[in-house]
């Protein structure tokens, strides 16, 4: 009977080994597939995010360019020297009047480097005035050299619009005397309809805008995995990395269309409904329509669609899949190796355990009772521990969300205020344009807009850094590049951004820079570290309405590394609190809305991301001016 039992035990052990081997194989396959899918999606998402950034940059460039050229046309046309009722009367033989208008066109055109031509054409298509601009110089075309533009599409479309209104033509190449000007000049023409009741010429004011600089900026945005392409409504390329494919509709090369090279992509571009559409074959594409501005009253009949798509390098999807398969294969081999080793070890242990089995049988009965009680106790303890861990997670999550909302409020609020200020300046500028714009008003408005937009950009950059820091605090950030940054400039920009919170405080912020320190690091993280240290001093070091000083000092230590110290004249930190001050959720002012993440995040950023060192010196009883000093040491790479 004993022999039968041992045989059954061996048979059962072998069956269990087979089942475990099958389980390990299936589990390895499943995990390998998950690894493949995660790697594939992660790399694909990186490419898509990169393309989204490029798409946003190109769209921003177009919006700025189209807005500025239409505004310039309206400003040019809204001049009293061109209108009836002024002392100037345009007569065909009045050379002084002709010269005055030409001089106005010359002076206006020289103000903008993108203006290549200004013309005033009457209702019959004859050019009455024309000034050409090239390389910063103006050329007034003589009366006998003026042409008739009745046959040009932009004249026919512009003259059909009721005055006063403007029309933006499609983007094409500049032509003179029926021939394309070389080298090719991407051109957009803006017409402004002038009526005989208001202006001295019944016809069109036309400005040719040279888009070469815009296209060059777009070309600078192109990269290996973000190749920018711009296509008109007929599928012809206006911009392509391969310049031989551009301007097919102007060169009468009908085969140079995206429909001929990639019909599926062209169909997706035409049928897109959302703002941004993804398209995949062996490459990755991001599709969208560029914003266009046409006549306000005739936008439906004169509408022209401009498509943009961002293309990855060829065969990118195949490359990503091969990389993902490589990771999946390595994962499967690793898991199978570990599983095989475990099964082998288990087999060896089984042989040893079979010899001890008989010895343990007698003890098993005695231990069963004790094990049952112990199991119940352990189970209850495990349930309590799991409940406590979940409660701690929920509590930490709530505090983290509150911290994010609290930290994000100020930079986003500052950005909103800056944009509102810029909008107010813009409204004032528009009113000034209507009543008569002076050079001083224009310069002051531009300076004010620049300041407000710069402040908004600083705040939004800080908000982006904060969100990224919270999101990626626990993962490797080495995928972000280190760039050269000037510490003094970072501190000054930060103090500008903090001005709204500092101006109501009685605490004075001073700075000391022993030298002009430029290091290779991550400026956004450095700025956030300094901000958190400054705000920590403001929130914890001083009593309500107490006067004091916070000093930010930058100097180089003996090893050549850069030290940044944030010191305050506040109450100092007790010795028993300094050991836990950098722990998460540790705060001495939780009742005031603080959650205790500020210094913890500073420590993580300095040591984990910046690869630096953070030190604290504080003593409420010290006789020096500053009671507390945080020192951030950054390696000078």
Buried (B, 14 or more C-beta within 10 A) or exposed (E): EEEEEEEEEEEEBEEEBEEBBEEBBEBBBEBBEEBBEEBBEEBBEEBBEBBBEBBEBBBEBBBEBBEEBBBBBBBBBBBEBBBBEEEBEBEEEEEEBBEBBBBBBBEBBBEBEBBBBBBBBBBEBEBBBBBBBEEEEBEBBEEEEBBEBEEBEBBEBBBEBEBBBBBBBBBBBBEEEEEBEEEBBBBBBBBBBBBEEBBBBBBBBBBBBBBBEBBEBBEEBBBEBBBBBBBBEBBBBBBBEEEEBBBBBBEEEEEBBBBEBBEEBBEBBEEBEEEBBBBEEEBBBBBBBBEBBBBEEBEEEBEBBBBBBBBBBEEBBEBBBEBBBEBBEEBBEEBBEEBEEEBEEBEEEBEEEEEEBEEEEEEEEEEEEEEEEEEEEEEEEEEEEEEEEEEEEEEBEEBBEBBBEBBBEBBBBBBEBBBEBBEEBBEBBBEBBEEEBEEEBBEBBEEBBEBBBEBBEBBBBBBEBBEBBBEEBEEEBEEEEBEEBBBBEBBEBBBBBBEBBBEEBEBEBEEEBEEEBBBEBBBBBBBBBBBBBBBBBBBBBBEEEEEBBBBBBBEBEEEEBBBBBBBBBBBBBEEEEBEEBBEBBBBBEEEEEBBBBBBBBBBBBBEBBBEBBBEBBBBEEEEEEBBBBBBBBBBBE
